[in-house]
Amino acid sequence: MVITKICCIGAGYVGGPTCSVIALKCPNIRVTVVDLSVERISQWNSDKLPIYEPGLDDVVKKCRNINLFFSNDIETAIDEAELIFISVNTPTKTFGNGRGRAADLKYVESAARMIAKVARSNKIVVEKSTVPVRAAESIMHILGANQKMDVKYEILSNPEFLAEGTAIDDLLNADRILIGGECTETGSNAIEELSWVYQHWIPKERILTTNTWSSELSKLAANAFLAQRISSINSLSAVCEATGADVTEVAKAVGLDSRIGSKFLQASIGFGGSCFQKDILNLVYICEGLNLPEVAAYWQQVIDMNEYQKMRFSQKIIECLFNTVSDKRITIFGFAFKKNTGDTRETPAITVCKTLLEEGAKLNIYDPKVDHQQILEDLTHPSVTDSPEYVRKAIDIFDNAYDAVKDTYAIVLCTEWDEFVELDYRAIYSKMMKPAYIFDGRKILKHKELQEIGFHVQTIGRKLNRTGLLRSWATQQ
């Protein structure tokens, strides 16, 4: 089989960027990304893409309507393609057996059934979504049970290892491409076909092949290990605040050990995004199902520590503001779970805002890339509040940082956007109620300069020296 046409089912954070880069690097392959959502496909075909990712706009503009297409005609794309990516959402179940931990595979199953219904020729079906171990087996059962005469399928696992904010660079300069498949002649041939696609720009030595189950577990394991490092350094940040140590200095000292390395040792409010929590909860559920309670408890603690860090930071805000934020207006800088993305899934900002709103605070919120409607939907979601009308009245969303700080008691920095470092904090200080507080949840601001201006500054993993602070504030008055 020579791959000339690729179909991707799912036009989200994985499918869209991945297939855009494939189209860029494989000009002789026609790549079609399909989705049930008419609105989402319309956005992919417009000047404003449905997701913000540095470099993505340029890639899409170079390829769109040349060899990259976005469509709602799912059946035609499936029928014509030799290789099909399944890149649909696999959220954590919210009801039924395994709710709150197990992955909900209903969209994966729906995609498999659609392929079985439409396909009239042999297909390589590639599991791109993050799924529990042995999900490929479920796809094979569905395809096999609905198999037409003379139509054969090969199922591969090809997990993504993208970080939002750097996804395009991660795709162009991947550390590794992982492909898992059956240890059969036809399975090996399918692996070679997919490998050939990636070899248009990825050296062959960086393409790792495994069996299907190892590939599926490797995705969960990679995210679990990364999240574990964040929870580990965040646990030490609490120790630093209690003892006078500086978590930045501790992280640097630890990271210089070549056996450990410095990545993902940046203490913060906690991790967020669509993958870490979901994948670890899935891993916990799998371990419990395999009767490995000690292993399940180990990974559950990574999640528990992340929740503790978010609540610890939120409580510090309340304590510093004289143990009450009732009717006090507070500015939230940043709502996305990290910089260079508009994604708010599992963002720590939601926990911080929820806690402050429950304590009666009024919130001014500013994020340079998150749509106002998305912020409103997140904070009025039933999992966040049972009083959406109250929340709508208690929050205001702004288009710039300077308007968002007027007459507020404190700034709470939740996302490490570069622009927050460069703001004119003297001008901001003049607009705020006094004493004015800054709570730096990402440790990116120039704390000493802020203190000299007159701010009361709190951050993660460090006790700031306040000598002369009140004297400085009194002088400015």
N, C-alpha and C positions, 0 to 999 in steps of 0.2 A: 504494500500500500504506500502510495506517495501522498503526503498530506498537502492538499491544495486549498482546503476549506476547513476552517475551525469555527465552531459555535460555542459560545459561552452562555450558559443559563444563569442569569443573575447579574444585574448591572450595579453592584454595590461597590464597597471600598476595596474588595479583592478583584472581582471580575473586571471592572472598568479599567483601572490602572494596569493590571496584568496584561489584558488583551490589547490595550493601547500600545504598550511597549513591544509585544509580539508583532503587532502590525507594523510598527516602526522598523523593527529589525528583520522582519521577514516580508519584504515587499511583494513577493510572489505568492503569498498566502492570503486568501480572503478571510478576514476575521469579522464575525458578526456577533455582537453582544445583544442578547434578548432578555426581556423582562416583562412580567405581566402588567407592571405599572406604566400606564400611558404617560403620566406626569414625569416620571423619572426618565423615560426614554426621550421625551421632549426636551428635558433639560440637557441630556447628553448631546442632543442635536442643536443646542442653542449656544449663545456666547457665554452663558453662565452655567457652568457644569454643576451637577448636584452635589459634588464634594469638592472641598478645597485641598489641594495637594501641590506643593511647590513643583513646578516643571510639568505638571499634567496638562495644562492648557496648551502649551506649545506642542507636546506630543500629539494630542488629539487633533489640533488644527492641521498638522502636517499630514495626517493619515485619513482623517474623516472623509467619507464619500469617495475615497480612492481605493483603499483596501481595508478600511475599518468602517463598520456600519453598526448603527444602533437601531433596533427594531422591536416591535411588538409581535411580529409574525414569527412566533416561536416554532411552529410546525415546519414551515419551509426551511428555516435555518437548521433545524435538527435533521431533516430529510437530506439536505444537501451536504452536510459536513461529514468528513471522515473521522474527525476527532471532536469530542464534546467535553467541555469543562462544566462541571457542576459547581457553581460558586454562589449558592443560595445561603441565606441566613440560617444559622443553627443556634437559636437562642436557648437560654436555660428555661426548662419547663416551669410554668407558673401554677400548674394544677396537676392532680393525679399522682400516680406513683413516681417517685423521684423528683417531685416539684422542688424548686429552689436549688437543685444540684445537677440533675441529669440534662443532657442536651436534648432539645426537641427536634427530632429528625423529620417532621412532617413535610417540610419543604424539600428535603432531599428525596424522600419517598415520592412526592408529587412529581419531581423532575424525572426520576427513574421511570415512573409510570408513563409520563409523557413520551419519553424516548422509546419505550416499548411499544406504545401505541402508534407512533409515527414512523419509526425506522423501517426502511425497505432494503437497506444494504448494511454490510458489516460496519461496526462502529468501535472506536476506542473511546471508552467513557472514563473520564479523569475526575476523580474526587478531589476537588480543590478546597471545598469548605472544610473548616475545622470540625472534625467528627470524632466520636469515641472509637476505641479500638474495635475492629471487626465490623465497622459500618459498611465497608466495601462488600462484605459477605451478604449484607442485607440487600444492597443494590443488585448484586448478582442473582439473588433469589427472585427478586421482582422481575428482572429482565428475563431470567430463565423460565419463569412460570408463564410469561406472556410472549415467549419467543416465536417469531414467525419462521416458517421453513426457509432455509438458506440464509438467514440473518444470524451472524455470530457477533458476540461482544467480548471485548477484553476490558477488564476493570483495572485501573491504575490509581494509586494514591500519589498525589503531587502537592503536598501541603505548602502553603505560603509562609514565608518568614519575614513579612514586611512590617516596618514600623511606620505608623502614621506620622506624617511630617517629613519623612525621608523615603517614602515608598518608591518613587521613581528611581532614585539613586540605588536603592536596595535591589531593584529589578535589573538595572543596567549593570551593576557591579556586585552581583550576588556572591556572598561567602560560599554558598553551595546551593545546588538544585538537588532536591531529594525526590527520587521516583521509586515507588514501591509497586511490585507486581507479582504475578504468579510465577513460580519456578518451573515453567513449562516452555516448550518451543514457541508457542504462539504468544505466551506472556512475555517472553524475552524479546520477541519481535516487536510487540507493542511498546515495550520500554525503549527500544532503539528508535522507534518512530518519534516518540515524544522527545527523547534525547536529541534527535536530529533537529527538531524545532529550536530547542534552546542553544544548540551548538552554533546557530547563526551569530551569536555574540558571546556565549559563555564557553570558556575552554572546557574540553571534555573531562579534564582531570578534576574539575570542580562539580561534576555531575555524579552524585552518589546514588547507587541503586541498592535496594534492599528488598526484603519480602514486604508484602502489603502491610502486615501487622506492625512491623518495626517502623515503617514510615508513618503510620497513623499515630503510634505512641510517641514518636520523636517530636511531633508538633506539640503535643500536650506537655511533654517533658521540657522542651525548650522554653515555653512560656512559664512553666512552673519554676524553673531554675532562675529565670530573670526576675520574676515576682518575688521569689524567696530572697534574692539579694537586696531588693528594695525594702522588704519587711525587716530584714536583718539589720540594715543600717538605720532604719527608722526606730527599731527597738533600742538601739544604742543612743539615738538622739535623746530619748527620755532619760537615759542614764547620764548623758552629758549635761542636760539641764539641771539635774539633781545634784551634780558633783562640781560643776564649774569647768568641765572639759568642753572642748569645741569639736563638734561632730565633723566639721570640715577638715580639721587637722587629723582627727582619728581616721577618717576615710582616706585621706592622702597617704598616711603612714601605712595603712593596711593595703591600699591599692598598689603601692610600689613593690609589694611582694609579687614576683613574677608568677607565682603559683595561683595568685588571686586575680590581679589586674584591677584597673580602676573603673571599669564600666559598670553602670547601674549601682553605684555607691553614693548617689546624690540624695541625701535625706530631704524629705518633703512632706506635704500633707498626706501623701499616700498615692498609690497607683490607681489608674482608671483605665478607660478604653473598653473596647468590645471584646478583648481576648483574655486578659490575665485572669480576672475573677471567674469568668465563664469556664475557662479551660481547667482551672484548678478545681472548681466545684465539680466539674465533670470527672476529673481524675479521682477526687474523693469518692464520688458515687461508684465509679468503677472498682475502686479498691474495696469498698464495703461489699459490693456484689461478689467480689472474688474472695470474700472472707479474710481480708487483710486489714483488720481494724486499726492496728498500730500504724500502718502506712497511711491509712485514711486520716487518722488523727494528726499525723505529722504535717500533711499538706493542708489540713483544715486550719492549723495554727497560722499559716501564712496569710490566709484570709482574715482570721481573727485579729492578727496584729495590724493589718491594714485598716480595719474598722476602728480599732483602738486609736490609731494615729489620727484619723480624721476627727474622732470625737474628742480626743485630747486637745487638739488644736482649737476646735470650736469652743470647748469649755474655757480655754485660756483667754479667748476674746471676751467672754462674759465676765470672767473673774477680773480682768484688768479694767473693764468698764464699770467698776464699782459694784460688781455682782448683779447688775441689771442692765438690760438693753431695751426694756419696754419703752416703746414710742421714740427710741433713738434711731436716727437715720444713719445707716452704715453703707459705705461704698464697697462693692465687690469688683475688684480688678481681675478680669479673666473668668470665663465660664467653661471653655473647652478643657478637656482632660489634660492636654499638653499644648505647647505652642506649635504653630505651623499646621494646624488642623482645625476644622470647624466641628469635629466630632465631640459630642457631649455624653456619650454612653459611659455610665459608671464614673463620671467625673466627680472628683472630691468636692467640687464647688456645690454640687447638689446637696451633699450632706451638711456642709457649712451653712448654706442658705436655709435649709430645712430647720436646723437647730436654732438659728437666729430668729427665724420667723415664728417658731413655736414659743420663743421667749418674748415675743411681742415687738421685735425690731421692724423697722421699715428699711427697705433695701434699694439702693441705687446700683444698677448693674451695667458694666461695660465690658464688652469683648469685641476685638476688631474683626473677627471672622464668623462668629456665631450669629445666625439670624435671630431677630427679636422674637419671632413666633416660636422658634425652637426652645428658647429660654423659658418662655411662658408655658409651653406644653410640658417641659420637664418639671417645672415647679408646681404645676397644678395636676400632675399625674396622681392617680389614686394611691400609689405607693408612697407618695411624698406628703400628701395632705388630704384630709377629708373635708376641707373647707376651701375649695378653689376660688370662690368669690372673695374670701378674705385675702388670699394670696394676691389676686389681681389688684386689689386696692393697696396692698402693702409694698408692691414693687414698682419701680420705674426703671426703664431700660433706655440707655443713652447711646448716642453715636460717637461721642468722644469722651476722653478721660476728664477733661477740665470741667465740663458741665456736670459730670457725675459726682463731683466731690463737694459741690456747694452745700454749705450748712450741715455737713455730715460730721459725726463724732470720730469715725475711724475709717481707715482703708484696710481692706482684707485682700491681699494678693493671692489668688488661687492658681493662676496660670502664668508661666514664665515667658510671656511675650517680650521680645526685645524692646519694644517701644516703652514698656513700663520702666526700664532702666534710665531712659533718656528724658523722661518728663521733667518739667520745671517744677520741682517740689517746693520751691519758695513761693511760687505763685499758687500752688495747690494749698500750701499751709495757710496762706492768707484768706482762703475761702472757707476754711473749715472751722468748726466749733473748737474751743479750747478747754482743756488740753486735747491736743490732736494725737491720735494713735495710728500707727501703721503695724499691721501684722503680716509679716513677710513669710508666706507659706512655701516659698520656693528658694529662699536664701539667695536672691539675685540682686537685691538693692544695696546701695552704698550706705550702710547703717550709720557709720560715724558721721557722715555729712548730714544725714537726716536728723540725727540727734543734735548736731550743731545748729540746725535750722530751728529746732524746738520740738520735734516730734518725739513722742514716747514710742520706742520701737521694740517689737517682740518678733522673734524668729524661731526657727526650728533648730534644736540641738545646740543652743548656745545661750549663755547668760550675758547680756550686754552690760558693760560698765556704764552706770548712770551718774558718775561723779560729775558734779557741776551742771547736770541737766536742768534741775529746777532753777538754778541761778541763771542759766542761759535763757530759759523761757521767760523768767521775770524781767531780765534786761530788755528783751524784745517788746515787752508790753509797755 
